[in-house]
Amino acid sequence: MISKNNLKFVHQLEQKKYRRKEGLFVAEGPKVVGDLMTAGFNPRMLFAVEEWIKKELTGCVQEVTDDELRKLSFLQHPQQVLGVFEIPESKTCKSISEDELYLALDGVQDPGNLGTIIRLADWFGINTIFCSEDTADVWNPKVIQATMGSIARVEVVYTNLKQLIKQTNLPVYGTLLDGKDIYAQELTEHGIIVMGNEGNGISPEIRQLITNKLLIPKFQEGPESLNVAIATAITCSEFKRRIR
């Protein structure tokens, strides 16, 4: 039987201040928990139903009922297992290789968008995402869930984007309304792709550092803009298509 203290402790980790204080985050479901454990993330607690425990044969787990898992979970439909993992040592800066393609997120606020972008980076073989300090917290349970396990393979680094970009000679791409048609422009194999805030786009101080302005054209009148995760998918796909 799950204790009230454990229930309260897990629920507190929905808040950023408690995640920072404890150095822990929550992940749910066989896919996400399994990928994290395979990647070497250290589980402090695991709560799982009998079905999952029989498959995994791990000793570091507390068996719970379906009802208890529902009380623990942040999901509308809990998925067999919930894990409390240690947050890896934070990395505030990283040297940029001239032989990589990076994503840089400038003030992306929606946890679902951030998680989806991490999943997209994993899909397209982009290993590192640089985030401005006002981007959503990567260890938010909604972000972790939206990554569907990709958080185990993509490194997310919070940093001062302006300083970071100024220190590199890589081409810096950004999707802007005054950009040029992405399908008609030359794209390089290596560089930094900047994606902006959901409402305001790329901030003025980062915009002035963009060396290659791109536009995803629309083919009829309608919506004024694309969701940032969808725009990221289109942009990454076009970059990777060119180098196949």
C-alpha positions as YAML, in Angstrom:
chain: A
units: angstrom
residues:
- id: 1
  name: MET
  ca: [0.00, 0.00, 0.00]
- id: 2
  name: ILE
  ca: [1.35, 3.39, -0.97]
- id: 3
  name: SER
  ca: [1.95, 5.80, 1.91]
- id: 4
  name: LYS
  ca: [0.50, 9.28, 2.12]
- id: 5
  name: ASN
  ca: [4.03, 10.66, 2.36]
- id: 6
  name: ASN
  ca: [5.04, 9.03, -0.93]
- id: 7
  name: LEU
  ca: [1.86, 10.24, -2.58]
- id: 8
  name: LYS
  ca: [2.49, 13.81, -1.41]
- id: 9
  name: PHE
  ca: [6.16, 13.64, -2.37]
- id: 10
  name: VAL
  ca: [5.45, 12.53, -5.95]
- id: 11
  name: HIS
  ca: [2.77, 15.17, -6.43]
- id: 12
  name: GLN
  ca: [5.12, 17.91, -5.21]
- id: 13
  name: LEU
  ca: [7.47, 17.07, -8.07]
- id: 14
  name: GLU
  ca: [4.93, 18.51, -10.49]
- id: 15
  name: GLN
  ca: [6.25, 21.89, -9.33]
- id: 16
  name: LYS
  ca: [9.59, 23.19, -10.55]
- id: 17
  name: LYS
  ca: [10.70, 24.45, -7.13]
- id: 18
  name: TYR
  ca: [10.40, 20.97, -5.63]
- id: 19
  name: ARG
  ca: [12.12, 19.33, -8.61]
- id: 20
  name: ARG
  ca: [15.03, 21.71, -8.12]
- id: 21
  name: LYS
  ca: [15.08, 21.21, -4.37]
- id: 22
  name: GLU
  ca: [15.04, 17.41, -4.54]
- id: 23
  name: GLY
  ca: [16.93, 16.99, -7.82]
- id: 24
  name: LEU
  ca: [14.24, 14.59, -9.03]
- id: 25
  name: PHE
  ca: [11.69, 14.30, -11.83]
- id: 26
  name: VAL
  ca: [8.76, 12.02, -12.67]
- id: 27
  name: ALA
  ca: [8.40, 9.80, -15.73]
- id: 28
  name: GLU
  ca: [5.49, 7.51, -16.55]
- id: 29
  name: GLY
  ca: [4.75, 4.52, -18.74]
- id: 30
  name: PRO
  ca: [6.75, 1.45, -19.84]
- id: 31
  name: LYS
  ca: [8.26, 3.20, -22.87]
- id: 32
  name: VAL
  ca: [9.52, 6.33, -21.12]
- id: 33
  name: VAL
  ca: [10.63, 4.59, -17.91]
- id: 34
  name: GLY
  ca: [12.26, 1.79, -19.89]
- id: 35
  name: ASP
  ca: [14.21, 4.15, -22.16]
- id: 36
  name: LEU
  ca: [15.44, 6.18, -19.19]
- id: 37
  name: MET
  ca: [16.64, 3.09, -17.34]
- id: 38
  name: THR
  ca: [18.34, 1.74, -20.46]
- id: 39
  name: ALA
  ca: [20.14, 5.08, -20.87]
- id: 40
  name: GLY
  ca: [21.45, 4.87, -17.30]
- id: 41
  name: PHE
  ca: [19.12, 7.29, -15.52]
- id: 42
  name: ASN
  ca: [18.96, 6.36, -11.86]
- id: 43
  name: PRO
  ca: [15.47, 5.65, -10.46]
- id: 44
  name: ARG
  ca: [15.03, 6.77, -6.86]
- id: 45
  name: MET
  ca: [11.54, 5.21, -6.69]
- id: 46
  name: LEU
  ca: [9.47, 2.99, -8.97]
- id: 47
  name: PHE
  ca: [5.77, 2.33, -8.49]
- id: 48
  name: ALA
  ca: [4.23, -0.30, -10.75]
- id: 49
  name: VAL
  ca: [1.34, -2.68, -11.15]
- id: 50
  name: GLU
  ca: [1.92, -6.44, -11.03]
- id: 51
  name: GLU
  ca: [1.79, -6.81, -14.83]
- id: 52
  name: TRP
  ca: [4.81, -4.50, -15.34]
- id: 53
  name: ILE
  ca: [6.79, -6.01, -12.47]
- id: 54
  name: LYS
  ca: [6.43, -9.54, -13.89]
- id: 55
  name: LYS
  ca: [7.81, -8.37, -17.26]
- id: 56
  name: GLU
  ca: [10.70, -6.30, -15.92]
- id: 57
  name: LEU
  ca: [11.86, -8.47, -13.02]
- id: 58
  name: THR
  ca: [13.44, -5.51, -11.26]
- id: 59
  name: GLY
  ca: [13.88, -5.37, -7.50]
- id: 60
  name: CYS
  ca: [13.79, -1.58, -7.12]
- id: 61
  name: VAL
  ca: [10.03, -1.25, -7.30]
- id: 62
  name: GLN
  ca: [6.98, -0.95, -5.07]
- id: 63
  name: GLU
  ca: [3.93, -2.82, -6.28]
- id: 64
  name: VAL
  ca: [0.75, -0.73, -6.36]
- id: 65
  name: THR
  ca: [-2.82, -1.34, -7.45]
- id: 66
  name: ASP
  ca: [-4.37, 0.31, -10.49]
- id: 67
  name: ASP
  ca: [-6.28, 2.63, -8.16]
- id: 68
  name: GLU
  ca: [-3.11, 3.62, -6.28]
- id: 69
  name: LEU
  ca: [-1.31, 4.29, -9.57]
- id: 70
  name: ARG
  ca: [-4.18, 6.56, -10.64]
- id: 71
  name: LYS
  ca: [-3.73, 8.56, -7.44]
- id: 72
  name: LEU
  ca: [0.00, 8.90, -8.06]
- id: 73
  name: SER
  ca: [-0.16, 9.64, -11.76]
- id: 74
  name: PHE
  ca: [-0.25, 12.98, -13.57]
- id: 75
  name: LEU
  ca: [-1.87, 11.27, -16.58]
- id: 76
  name: GLN
  ca: [-5.54, 10.87, -17.34]
- id: 77
  name: HIS
  ca: [-4.85, 7.22, -18.16]
- id: 78
  name: PRO
  ca: [-1.90, 5.85, -16.11]
- id: 79
  name: GLN
  ca: [0.39, 3.36, -17.85]
- id: 80
  name: GLN
  ca: [1.50, 0.57, -15.52]
- id: 81
  name: VAL
  ca: [4.55, 2.28, -14.01]
- id: 82
  name: LEU
  ca: [5.65, 5.62, -12.58]
- id: 83
  name: GLY
  ca: [9.28, 6.38, -11.83]
- id: 84
  name: VAL
  ca: [11.00, 9.09, -9.81]
- id: 85
  name: PHE
  ca: [14.42, 9.68, -11.35]
- id: 86
  name: GLU
  ca: [17.47, 11.72, -10.43]
- id: 87
  name: ILE
  ca: [17.99, 14.81, -12.57]
- id: 88
  name: PRO
  ca: [21.43, 14.60, -14.22]
- id: 89
  name: GLU
  ca: [23.99, 17.22, -13.31]
- id: 90
  name: SER
  ca: [22.93, 20.40, -15.11]
- id: 91
  name: LYS
  ca: [25.02, 21.67, -17.97]
- id: 92
  name: THR
  ca: [24.92, 25.42, -18.46]
- id: 93
  name: CYS
  ca: [27.29, 25.56, -21.40]
- id: 94
  name: LYS
  ca: [28.81, 23.31, -24.00]
- id: 95
  name: SER
  ca: [31.39, 23.84, -26.70]
- id: 96
  name: ILE
  ca: [29.84, 23.83, -30.17]
- id: 97
  name: SER
  ca: [31.23, 21.50, -32.79]
- id: 98
  name: GLU
  ca: [31.52, 22.80, -36.33]
- id: 99
  name: ASP
  ca: [30.36, 19.38, -37.55]
- id: 100
  name: GLU
  ca: [26.89, 19.23, -35.99]
- id: 101
  name: LEU
  ca: [23.36, 20.44, -36.62]
- id: 102
  name: TYR
  ca: [21.78, 21.94, -33.50]
- id: 103
  name: LEU
  ca: [18.38, 23.21, -32.43]
- id: 104
  name: ALA
  ca: [18.14, 26.35, -30.30]
- id: 105
  name: LEU
  ca: [14.86, 27.22, -28.58]
- id: 106
  name: ASP
  ca: [14.24, 30.87, -27.80]
- id: 107
  name: GLY
  ca: [11.56, 31.13, -25.12]
- id: 108
  name: VAL
  ca: [9.44, 28.10, -26.00]
- id: 109
  name: GLN
  ca: [6.93, 27.99, -23.15]
- id: 110
  name: ASP
  ca: [4.50, 25.15, -23.72]
- id: 111
  name: PRO
  ca: [5.67, 21.87, -22.12]
- id: 112
  name: GLY
  ca: [3.97, 19.82, -24.82]
- id: 113
  name: ASN
  ca: [5.78, 21.75, -27.54]
- id: 114
  name: LEU
  ca: [9.14, 21.33, -25.82]
- id: 115
  name: GLY
  ca: [8.64, 17.62, -25.34]
- id: 116
  name: THR
  ca: [7.54, 17.16, -28.94]
- id: 117
  name: ILE
  ca: [10.57, 19.10, -30.20]
- id: 118
  name: ILE
  ca: [12.88, 16.85, -28.16]
- id: 119
  name: ARG
  ca: [11.19, 13.83, -29.74]
- id: 120
  name: LEU
  ca: [11.63, 15.40, -33.20]
- id: 121
  name: ALA
  ca: [15.32, 16.04, -32.54]
- id: 122
  name: ASP
  ca: [15.73, 12.37, -31.66]
- id: 123
  name: TRP
  ca: [13.91, 11.34, -34.85]
- id: 124
  name: PHE
  ca: [16.07, 13.53, -37.08]
- id: 125
  name: GLY
  ca: [19.37, 12.66, -35.39]
- id: 126
  name: ILE
  ca: [19.91, 16.02, -33.70]
- id: 127
  name: ASN
  ca: [21.72, 15.21, -30.47]
- id: 128
  name: THR
  ca: [21.76, 18.57, -28.67]
- id: 129
  name: ILE
  ca: [19.16, 21.29, -28.08]
- id: 130
  name: PHE
  ca: [20.20, 24.64, -26.63]
- id: 131
  name: CYS
  ca: [17.46, 26.41, -24.67]
- id: 132
  name: SER
  ca: [17.23, 30.01, -23.54]
- id: 133
  name: GLU
  ca: [16.90, 30.35, -19.80]
- id: 134
  name: ASP
  ca: [13.21, 31.32, -20.13]
- id: 135
  name: THR
  ca: [12.31, 28.17, -22.04]
- id: 136
  name: ALA
  ca: [10.02, 25.69, -20.24]
- id: 137
  name: ASP
  ca: [11.65, 23.32, -17.73]
- id: 138
  name: VAL
  ca: [12.68, 20.11, -19.46]
- id: 139
  name: TRP
  ca: [11.99, 18.07, -16.30]
- id: 140
  name: ASN
  ca: [8.32, 19.07, -16.16]
- id: 141
  name: PRO
  ca: [6.26, 15.82, -16.19]
- id: 142
  name: LYS
  ca: [4.34, 17.06, -19.26]
- id: 143
  name: VAL
  ca: [7.61, 17.61, -21.14]
- id: 144
  name: ILE
  ca: [8.96, 14.19, -20.14]
- id: 145
  name: GLN
  ca: [5.75, 12.49, -21.26]
- id: 146
  name: ALA
  ca: [5.67, 14.30, -24.60]
- id: 147
  name: THR
  ca: [9.24, 13.17, -25.40]
- id: 148
  name: MET
  ca: [8.08, 9.52, -25.35]
- id: 149
  name: GLY
  ca: [11.51, 8.45, -24.13]
- id: 150
  name: SER
  ca: [13.59, 10.70, -26.39]
- id: 151
  name: ILE
  ca: [14.77, 12.67, -23.34]
- id: 152
  name: ALA
  ca: [17.03, 9.67, -22.70]
- id: 153
  name: ARG
  ca: [18.92, 10.31, -25.95]
- id: 154
  name: VAL
  ca: [18.82, 14.08, -26.57]
- id: 155
  name: GLU
  ca: [20.92, 16.46, -24.49]
- id: 156
  name: VAL
  ca: [19.11, 19.65, -23.46]
- id: 157
  name: VAL
  ca: [21.34, 22.53, -22.36]
- id: 158
  name: TYR
  ca: [20.07, 25.80, -20.85]
- id: 159
  name: THR
  ca: [22.28, 28.74, -21.68]
- id: 160
  name: ASN
  ca: [22.47, 32.36, -22.79]
- id: 161
  name: LEU
  ca: [21.64, 31.93, -26.47]
- id: 162
  name: LYS
  ca: [22.97, 35.32, -27.46]
- id: 163
  name: GLN
  ca: [26.42, 34.59, -26.05]
- id: 164
  name: LEU
  ca: [26.39, 31.06, -27.43]
- id: 165
  name: ILE
  ca: [25.58, 32.15, -30.98]
- id: 166
  name: LYS
  ca: [28.15, 34.95, -30.91]
- id: 167
  name: GLN
  ca: [30.87, 32.40, -30.11]
- id: 168
  name: THR
  ca: [30.29, 30.23, -33.18]
- id: 169
  name: ASN
  ca: [31.04, 30.54, -36.88]
- id: 170
  name: LEU
  ca: [28.23, 28.17, -37.82]
- id: 171
  name: PRO
  ca: [25.40, 29.48, -39.99]
- id: 172
  name: VAL
  ca: [22.40, 30.42, -37.86]
- id: 173
  name: TYR
  ca: [18.97, 29.71, -39.35]
- id: 174
  name: GLY
  ca: [15.64, 31.02, -38.14]
- id: 175
  name: THR
  ca: [12.08, 30.85, -39.44]
- id: 176
  name: LEU
  ca: [10.80, 34.40, -39.88]
- id: 177
  name: LEU
  ca: [7.98, 36.07, -41.79]
- id: 178
  name: ASP
  ca: [10.52, 38.12, -43.75]
- id: 179
  name: GLY
  ca: [12.58, 35.03, -44.58]
- id: 180
  name: LYS
  ca: [13.11, 33.34, -47.93]
- id: 181
  name: ASP
  ca: [11.31, 30.20, -49.04]
- id: 182
  name: ILE
  ca: [12.97, 27.28, -47.23]
- id: 183
  name: TYR
  ca: [12.37, 25.00, -50.22]
- id: 184
  name: ALA
  ca: [14.33, 27.29, -52.53]
- id: 185
  name: GLN
  ca: [17.27, 28.11, -50.26]
- id: 186
  name: GLU
  ca: [20.63, 26.44, -49.89]
- id: 187
  name: LEU
  ca: [20.84, 24.66, -46.54]
- id: 188
  name: THR
  ca: [24.03, 23.44, -44.93]
- id: 189
  name: GLU
  ca: [24.59, 20.11, -43.22]
- id: 190
  name: HIS
  ca: [25.87, 21.83, -40.09]
- id: 191
  name: GLY
  ca: [24.48, 24.86, -38.27]
- id: 192
  name: ILE
  ca: [22.07, 26.13, -35.64]
- id: 193
  name: ILE
  ca: [18.31, 26.19, -36.24]
- id: 194
  name: VAL
  ca: [16.58, 28.71, -33.97]
- id: 195
  name: MET
  ca: [12.89, 28.29, -33.14]
- id: 196
  name: GLY
  ca: [11.04, 31.01, -31.26]
- id: 197
  name: ASN
  ca: [8.34, 31.60, -28.69]
- id: 198
  name: GLU
  ca: [4.78, 30.44, -29.47]
- id: 199
  name: GLY
  ca: [3.31, 33.94, -29.43]
- id: 200
  name: ASN
  ca: [6.18, 36.28, -30.22]
- id: 201
  name: GLY
  ca: [8.52, 34.21, -32.35]
- id: 202
  name: ILE
  ca: [12.26, 34.74, -32.15]
- id: 203
  name: SER
  ca: [13.21, 37.57, -29.79]
- id: 204
  name: PRO
  ca: [14.70, 40.78, -31.28]
- id: 205
  name: GLU
  ca: [18.15, 40.22, -29.72]
- id: 206
  name: ILE
  ca: [18.40, 36.74, -31.23]
- id: 207
  name: ARG
  ca: [16.79, 37.77, -34.51]
- id: 208
  name: GLN
  ca: [19.66, 40.14, -35.25]
- id: 209
  name: LEU
  ca: [22.07, 37.20, -35.01]
- id: 210
  name: ILE
  ca: [20.23, 35.10, -37.60]
- id: 211
  name: THR
  ca: [22.41, 34.78, -40.70]
- id: 212
  name: ASN
  ca: [19.92, 32.84, -42.82]
- id: 213
  name: LYS
  ca: [16.25, 33.84, -42.60]
- id: 214
  name: LEU
  ca: [13.85, 31.11, -43.71]
- id: 215
  name: LEU
  ca: [10.14, 31.11, -44.46]
- id: 216
  name: ILE
  ca: [7.84, 28.10, -44.47]
- id: 217
  name: PRO
  ca: [5.44, 29.18, -47.23]
- id: 218
  name: LYS
  ca: [1.71, 28.66, -46.95]
- id: 219
  name: PHE
  ca: [-0.25, 27.64, -49.99]
- id: 220
  name: GLN
  ca: [-3.56, 29.33, -49.29]
- id: 221
  name: GLU
  ca: [-5.02, 31.99, -47.04]
- id: 222
  name: GLY
  ca: [-5.84, 30.77, -43.56]
- id: 223
  name: PRO
  ca: [-3.88, 30.50, -40.30]
- id: 224
  name: GLU
  ca: [-1.40, 33.26, -39.56]
- id: 225
  name: SER
  ca: [1.27, 30.97, -38.18]
- id: 226
  name: LEU
  ca: [2.27, 27.36, -37.47]
- id: 227
  name: ASN
  ca: [2.61, 25.71, -34.10]
- id: 228
  name: VAL
  ca: [6.30, 25.84, -33.16]
- id: 229
  name: ALA
  ca: [6.62, 22.06, -32.92]
- id: 230
  name: ILE
  ca: [5.09, 21.61, -36.38]
- id: 231
  name: ALA
  ca: [7.36, 24.31, -37.79]
- id: 232
  name: THR
  ca: [10.34, 22.54, -36.22]
- id: 233
  name: ALA
  ca: [9.32, 19.25, -37.82]
- id: 234
  name: ILE
  ca: [9.03, 20.83, -41.29]
- id: 235
  name: THR
  ca: [12.34, 22.68, -40.93]
- id: 236
  name: CYS
  ca: [14.32, 19.69, -39.63]
- id: 237
  name: SER
  ca: [12.84, 17.44, -42.28]
- id: 238
  name: GLU
  ca: [13.94, 19.79, -45.05]
- id: 239
  name: PHE
  ca: [17.46, 20.05, -43.66]
- id: 240
  name: LYS
  ca: [17.83, 16.30, -43.35]
- id: 241
  name: ARG
  ca: [16.23, 15.61, -46.75]
- id: 242
  name: ARG
  ca: [18.97, 17.63, -48.44]
- id: 243
  name: ILE
  ca: [21.81, 15.52, -47.02]
- id: 244
  name: ARG
  ca: [20.42, 12.02, -47.62]
...
